[in-house]
Amino acid sequence: MIKLIKQHKLVVLSILLMISITLYTFFEKNRTELIYSSSKESLKVIEMFEIEEIEEDLPIQIEEEIFKKEIPVYICGEVENAGVYLLEEGSLIDDLLKKAGGATDEADMISVNLAQEVVANSQVYIPNKNETLVQTTTLEDEKIVNISDGKININIATVDELDTLPSIGETRAKAIISYRDENNGFKSLEEVKNVSGIGDKIYEGLVDLIKIE
């Protein structure tokens, strides 16, 4: 009888153990699936958030690219390749100088502010080391004033400055600047006679009032 009771207890214990193992396995599996499912949902939320962020940023980036404006700026003087260059708005004189191939060995870079922003339709003049120049700049225009001897430097003079010379006037002043731009400046005073409308007689009245540097 005692032996039978012991066997009965053993069977009951075995059954309880199996039930416990089954329940543990069941709940552990469900817990793992729940954690995995939660992780997947979290990842989906993160991915959706990142995609939305990218989509929100894209129109701004595209809009900035579309509305980047290029402006023309003329650079001359002691540079390797004088001429008109297109640069993005906000570019610096340093950017313009690099596009022009850099400055020559004779350039006076101390008087040039490379960190200054270029202005649309303006002229940037890189002076020679032997020049004495005062440069004043505003947002509207750039003027270079020669203060050494009162003579007008026809390689950097503006239309208004050239217009003060005898027998020149606005039309010939513009012609002088046009010739200067096309030929990378004047190499001699007599070269001004190559400008349309300026002959020997007019040149005689100019020769003591102009110079080139």
C-alpha positions in Angstrom: 0.0 0.0 0.0 2.8 2.4 0.9 4.6 1.5 -2.3 1.4 2.4 -4.3 1.1 5.7 -2.6 4.7 6.5 -3.4 4.2 5.6 -7.0 1.1 7.8 -7.1 3.0 10.8 -5.7 5.7 10.3 -8.2 3.3 10.3 -11.1 1.6 13.5 -9.8 5.0 15.2 -9.4 5.9 14.2 -12.9 2.7 15.6 -14.3 3.1 18.8 -12.3 6.7 19.1 -13.6 5.6 18.6 -17.2 2.8 21.2 -16.8 5.3 23.7 -15.3 7.8 23.1 -18.1 5.0 23.5 -20.7 3.7 26.7 -19.1 7.2 28.1 -18.8 7.9 27.3 -22.5 4.6 28.9 -23.6 5.0 32.1 -21.6 8.7 32.5 -22.6 7.9 32.0 -26.2 5.1 34.6 -26.0 7.4 37.0 -24.1 10.1 36.7 -26.8 7.6 37.2 -29.6 6.2 40.2 -27.8 9.7 41.7 -27.4 10.5 41.0 -31.0 7.3 42.5 -32.2 7.8 45.6 -30.0 11.3 46.0 -31.4 10.1 45.7 -35.0 7.4 48.3 -34.3 10.0 50.6 -32.7 12.2 50.2 -35.7 9.4 51.0 -38.1 8.5 54.1 -36.1 12.2 55.2 -36.2 12.5 54.5 -39.9 9.2 56.4 -40.7 10.4 59.3 -38.6 13.8 59.4 -40.5 12.1 59.2 -43.9 9.8 62.0 -43.0 12.8 64.1 -41.9 14.6 63.5 -45.2 11.4 64.3 -47.2 11.0 67.6 -45.3 14.6 68.6 -45.9 14.7 67.7 -49.6 12.4 70.5 -50.8 14.5 73.1 -48.9 17.8 71.7 -50.4 16.3 71.6 -53.9 14.9 75.1 -53.5 18.3 76.4 -52.4 20.0 74.8 -55.4 17.5 76.2 -57.8 17.7 79.8 -56.5 21.5 80.0 -56.4 22.2 83.1 -58.5 25.3 83.7 -60.5 26.7 87.2 -60.9 29.2 88.6 -63.4 32.4 90.3 -62.0 35.3 91.8 -63.9 38.8 91.3 -62.6 41.9 93.0 -64.0 45.4 94.3 -63.1 48.1 92.0 -61.8 46.2 88.7 -62.5 47.1 85.8 -64.8 43.8 85.9 -66.8 41.9 89.1 -66.6 38.3 89.0 -67.7 34.6 88.7 -66.7 33.7 85.6 -64.5 30.5 84.3 -63.2 30.4 83.5 -59.5 27.7 82.4 -57.1 26.2 85.2 -55.0 28.1 85.5 -51.8 31.4 84.5 -53.3 34.6 86.2 -52.2 37.3 88.1 -54.0 39.5 85.1 -53.2 37.2 82.9 -55.2 37.3 85.3 -58.1 41.1 85.5 -58.0 41.3 81.7 -58.1 39.1 81.6 -61.2 41.3 84.2 -62.9 44.4 81.9 -62.4 45.7 83.7 -59.4 47.8 86.9 -59.0 51.1 87.6 -60.7 54.4 88.0 -58.9 54.1 91.8 -59.2 50.7 91.9 -57.4 50.4 94.0 -54.3 48.2 91.5 -52.3 48.5 93.5 -49.0 46.0 96.1 -50.3 43.5 93.5 -51.5 40.8 92.2 -49.1 40.4 88.6 -50.2 37.6 88.0 -47.7 35.4 90.7 -49.2 32.2 89.6 -51.0 32.1 90.4 -54.7 29.4 92.6 -56.1 27.4 92.0 -59.3 28.6 93.9 -62.4 31.6 95.4 -60.4 35.3 95.6 -61.2 38.1 94.2 -59.0 41.5 95.6 -59.6 44.6 93.9 -58.4 47.3 96.6 -58.1 51.0 96.4 -58.8 53.5 96.6 -55.9 54.8 99.9 -57.2 51.4 101.6 -57.2 50.0 103.9 -54.5 46.3 103.4 -54.4 43.4 104.1 -52.0 40.5 101.8 -52.6 37.0 102.7 -51.4 34.2 100.1 -51.7 30.4 100.3 -51.1 27.7 97.8 -51.8 26.7 99.7 -55.0 30.1 100.1 -56.6 33.8 99.9 -56.3 36.0 102.9 -57.1 39.8 103.0 -57.3 41.3 106.4 -56.8 44.9 107.2 -57.8 46.4 109.8 -55.5 50.1 109.7 -56.6 50.4 112.5 -59.2 47.0 113.8 -60.3 47.3 112.0 -63.7 44.5 109.6 -64.7 45.5 106.0 -65.0 43.7 104.9 -68.1 44.1 101.2 -67.1 41.8 101.6 -64.1 39.9 104.9 -64.7 36.1 104.9 -64.7 33.9 106.5 -67.4 33.3 109.5 -65.2 37.1 110.0 -64.6 37.9 109.6 -68.3 35.1 112.0 -69.2 37.0 114.8 -67.4 39.8 114.6 -70.0 39.7 117.2 -72.8 37.9 116.1 -76.0 37.0 112.7 -74.6 33.4 112.8 -73.4 31.2 109.9 -72.4 31.3 108.1 -75.8 35.1 108.0 -76.1 35.4 107.2 -72.4 33.3 104.1 -72.9 35.3 103.2 -76.1 38.6 103.5 -74.0 37.2 101.1 -71.4 35.9 98.7 -74.0 39.4 98.6 -75.7 41.1 98.2 -72.3 38.9 95.2 -71.4 39.4 93.5 -74.7 43.2 93.9 -74.8 43.9 93.3 -71.1 44.8 96.9 -70.5 47.0 99.5 -72.3 50.7 98.7 -72.6 51.8 102.2 -73.7 50.3 105.7 -73.7 50.3 105.8 -77.5 48.2 102.7 -77.6 45.2 104.9 -76.7 45.3 106.2 -80.3 44.0 102.7 -81.3 40.7 103.6 -79.7 38.1 104.7 -82.2 37.7 108.5 -82.3 41.1 109.3 -80.8 43.7 110.5 -83.2 47.0 112.4 -83.0 45.5 115.8 -82.2 43.4 114.5 -79.3 46.3 112.4 -78.1 48.5 115.5 -77.9 46.0 117.1 -75.5 45.9 113.9 -73.4 49.5 112.8 -73.1 50.4 115.0 -70.2 47.2 114.2 -68.3 47.2 110.4 -68.5 49.4 107.5 -67.5 49.4 103.7 -67.4 50.4 101.4 -64.5 
